[in-house]
Amino acid sequence: MISLKRQSFSNSRTQLATEVDFDIQQKKRVGILGGTFNPPHIGHLIIADQVCHQLGLEKIYFMPSANPPHQDEKKAIEANHRLHMVELAIEGNQRFDVEKAEIERGGKSYTYDTIVKLKEEHPDTDYYFIIGGDMVEYLPKWYKIEKLAQLVEFVGVNRPGYNLLSPYPIIWVDVPSMDISSTSLRKSLEMNCPVNYLIPRKTLEYIWREGLYQNGR
């Protein structure tokens, strides 16, 4: 009887260890690409796709910000327009989705507060926060950056002319170099210049239909 009990206990421990290992292995790995998306363009989509495949992530969530506090002030159109433009841009890609946390909260969007909330809601998920090479130098200025660096894995994508050194651990992913930005696209739209193929078709149709970035809008 003693031998049987010991064997049963041993089996239970083995089963428990196996279940724990299985849970760890099953933890979701998702990326977050934040930004104003003012407007979203093919550069955003290519970055998300490359990071997703190169790091083997389950999904990439596009997270439009309500009001980014750590960037130079920029004119952004209403959040509902930016959200809808992103939804149209990623339509049909099963690995892409939208995270509405910052827009729903409103006000200034601090990444630390957002990640804390997401991890509380999804404790089974590891987050990979994607930043452009131009944002790396700003990291020391981010709100509660030391704590944030313990909650997420930063993923950097190369941008020509920017320093790749950082006091914080960053996973670097090479993506095709593209000289395209939302700022330049807004100027082109204001001047009625062609931006075909630079902005996803359905998103561009929405921009024209709503008259966004035209006549001061």
C-alpha positions as CSV (number, residue, x, y, z in Angstrom):
1,M,0.0,0.0,0.0
2,I,2.8,2.4,0.8
3,S,4.5,1.7,-2.4
4,L,1.3,2.3,-4.3
5,K,0.7,5.6,-2.5
6,R,4.2,6.7,-3.3
7,Q,3.7,5.8,-6.9
8,S,0.4,7.6,-7.0
9,F,1.9,10.7,-5.5
10,S,4.9,10.6,-7.9
11,N,2.5,10.3,-10.8
12,S,0.5,13.3,-9.5
13,R,3.7,15.4,-9.3
14,T,4.7,14.4,-12.8
15,Q,1.2,15.2,-14.1
16,L,1.2,18.6,-12.3
17,A,4.7,19.5,-13.6
18,T,3.5,18.5,-17.1
19,E,0.4,20.7,-16.8
20,V,2.5,23.7,-15.6
21,D,5.0,23.2,-18.5
22,F,2.1,22.9,-20.9
23,D,0.6,26.2,-19.6
24,I,3.9,28.0,-20.0
25,Q,4.3,26.7,-23.5
26,Q,0.8,27.7,-24.4
27,K,1.2,31.3,-23.3
28,K,0.2,33.6,-26.1
29,R,2.8,35.9,-27.8
30,V,1.2,38.9,-29.5
31,G,2.6,42.2,-30.8
32,I,1.3,45.7,-30.3
33,L,1.9,48.4,-32.9
34,G,0.8,51.7,-31.4
35,G,0.6,55.1,-33.0
36,T,-1.7,57.8,-34.1
37,F,-2.2,56.2,-37.6
38,N,-2.9,59.6,-39.0
39,P,-3.4,58.1,-41.6
40,P,-2.3,54.4,-41.6
41,H,-0.2,53.4,-44.6
42,I,1.5,50.4,-46.2
43,G,4.6,51.0,-44.0
44,H,2.6,50.1,-40.9
45,L,1.3,47.0,-42.5
46,I,4.7,45.8,-43.7
47,I,6.2,46.4,-40.3
48,A,3.4,44.4,-38.6
49,D,3.7,41.6,-41.1
50,Q,7.5,41.3,-40.8
51,V,7.5,41.4,-37.0
52,C,4.7,38.9,-36.8
53,H,6.4,36.3,-39.1
54,Q,10.0,36.8,-38.0
55,L,9.2,36.5,-34.3
56,G,6.5,33.9,-34.8
57,L,3.8,35.9,-33.0
58,E,0.2,34.8,-32.9
59,K,-1.3,38.2,-33.7
60,I,-0.4,41.9,-34.1
61,Y,-2.8,44.4,-32.5
62,F,-2.8,47.9,-34.0
63,M,-3.5,50.3,-31.1
64,P,-4.5,53.9,-32.1
65,S,-3.6,56.4,-29.4
66,A,-6.0,59.0,-28.1
67,N,-3.3,61.6,-27.4
68,P,0.4,60.5,-27.4
69,P,2.2,62.3,-24.5
70,H,5.8,61.6,-25.4
71,Q,6.0,62.8,-29.0
72,D,6.2,66.3,-30.4
73,E,2.7,67.6,-30.7
74,K,1.1,66.8,-34.0
75,K,-2.3,67.5,-35.4
76,A,-4.4,64.3,-35.4
77,I,-7.9,64.0,-36.7
78,E,-10.7,62.6,-34.5
79,A,-10.0,59.2,-33.0
80,N,-13.1,57.5,-34.5
81,H,-11.8,58.3,-38.0
82,R,-8.3,57.0,-37.2
83,L,-9.8,53.8,-35.7
84,H,-12.0,53.2,-38.7
85,M,-9.1,53.8,-41.1
86,V,-7.1,51.2,-39.3
87,E,-9.9,48.7,-39.4
88,L,-10.3,49.1,-43.1
89,A,-6.5,48.9,-43.7
90,I,-6.2,45.5,-41.9
91,E,-9.4,44.0,-43.2
92,G,-9.0,40.4,-44.4
93,N,-5.7,39.7,-42.5
94,Q,-6.4,37.1,-39.8
95,R,-3.2,37.9,-37.9
96,F,-4.1,41.6,-37.6
97,D,-6.6,43.1,-35.1
98,V,-7.3,46.3,-33.4
99,E,-6.8,47.2,-29.7
100,K,-9.1,50.0,-28.6
101,A,-7.9,50.4,-25.0
102,E,-6.3,53.8,-25.4
103,I,-9.1,55.4,-27.5
104,E,-11.8,54.0,-25.2
105,R,-9.9,55.5,-22.2
106,G,-9.4,58.8,-23.9
107,G,-7.0,61.6,-22.8
108,K,-3.2,61.1,-22.8
109,S,-2.1,57.6,-23.7
110,Y,0.6,56.4,-21.4
111,T,1.9,53.0,-22.7
112,Y,2.7,51.8,-19.1
113,D,-0.9,52.3,-18.0
114,T,-2.2,50.5,-21.1
115,I,0.1,47.5,-20.7
116,V,-0.7,47.1,-17.0
117,K,-4.4,47.0,-17.9
118,L,-3.9,44.6,-20.7
119,K,-1.8,42.2,-18.6
120,E,-4.4,42.3,-15.9
121,E,-7.1,41.4,-18.4
122,H,-4.9,38.8,-20.3
123,P,-2.4,37.2,-17.8
124,D,-1.9,34.4,-20.3
125,T,-0.3,36.8,-22.9
126,D,3.2,38.0,-23.4
127,Y,3.3,41.4,-25.2
128,Y,5.9,42.5,-27.8
129,F,5.7,46.3,-28.2
130,I,6.8,47.5,-31.6
131,I,8.6,50.8,-32.0
132,G,10.4,52.5,-34.9
133,G,14.0,53.3,-34.8
134,D,13.1,57.0,-34.5
135,M,11.4,56.2,-31.2
136,V,14.4,54.4,-29.5
137,E,16.0,57.7,-28.4
138,Y,12.8,58.7,-26.7
139,L,12.5,55.6,-24.6
140,P,14.3,57.2,-21.5
141,K,11.6,59.9,-21.5
142,W,8.6,57.5,-21.5
143,Y,6.4,57.4,-18.4
144,K,7.6,54.7,-15.9
145,I,9.9,53.3,-18.6
146,E,11.8,51.1,-16.0
147,K,8.7,49.3,-15.0
148,L,7.4,49.1,-18.6
149,A,10.6,47.4,-19.7
150,Q,9.8,44.6,-17.3
151,L,6.3,44.1,-18.6
152,V,6.9,44.0,-22.3
153,E,9.5,43.0,-24.9
154,F,10.5,46.0,-27.0
155,V,10.8,45.2,-30.7
156,G,12.6,47.8,-32.8
157,V,12.4,48.2,-36.5
158,N,15.2,49.8,-38.4
159,R,14.7,53.4,-39.6
160,P,17.6,54.9,-41.7
161,G,19.6,57.5,-39.9
162,Y,18.6,56.7,-36.4
163,N,20.7,55.4,-33.5
164,L,20.1,51.8,-32.7
165,L,21.7,51.9,-29.2
166,S,19.5,51.9,-26.2
167,P,19.9,51.4,-22.4
168,Y,16.9,49.1,-22.6
169,P,16.7,45.6,-24.2
170,I,15.4,45.7,-27.7
171,I,14.7,42.9,-30.2
172,W,15.7,44.3,-33.6
173,V,13.8,43.2,-36.7
174,D,14.9,44.1,-40.2
175,V,12.2,45.4,-42.5
176,P,12.4,46.8,-46.0
177,S,13.4,50.5,-45.9
178,M,10.7,52.8,-47.0
179,D,10.8,56.6,-47.1
180,I,7.1,57.0,-46.3
181,S,5.4,58.7,-43.3
182,S,1.9,59.8,-42.3
183,T,3.2,63.4,-42.3
184,S,4.2,63.3,-45.9
185,L,1.0,61.6,-46.9
186,R,-1.1,64.2,-45.1
187,K,0.7,66.9,-47.1
188,S,0.1,65.0,-50.4
189,L,-3.6,64.6,-49.6
190,E,-3.9,68.3,-48.7
191,M,-2.4,69.1,-52.1
192,N,-4.6,66.6,-53.9
193,C,-1.5,64.6,-55.0
194,P,-1.8,60.9,-55.8
195,V,-1.1,58.5,-52.9
196,N,-2.3,55.3,-54.6
197,Y,-0.7,52.1,-53.2
198,L,0.8,54.1,-50.3
199,I,-2.4,53.9,-48.4
200,P,-4.6,50.7,-48.5
201,R,-7.4,51.1,-51.1
202,K,-10.4,50.9,-48.7
203,T,-8.7,53.3,-46.3
204,L,-8.0,55.8,-49.1
205,E,-11.6,55.5,-50.3
206,Y,-12.8,56.3,-46.8
207,I,-10.5,59.4,-46.7
208,W,-11.9,60.8,-49.9
209,R,-15.5,60.0,-49.0
210,E,-15.1,61.7,-45.6
211,G,-13.0,64.6,-47.0
212,L,-10.3,63.9,-44.5
213,Y,-7.0,65.9,-44.6
214,Q,-8.6,68.2,-47.2
215,N,-9.5,71.9,-46.9
216,G,-8.0,72.0,-43.4
217,R,-9.8,68.9,-42.1
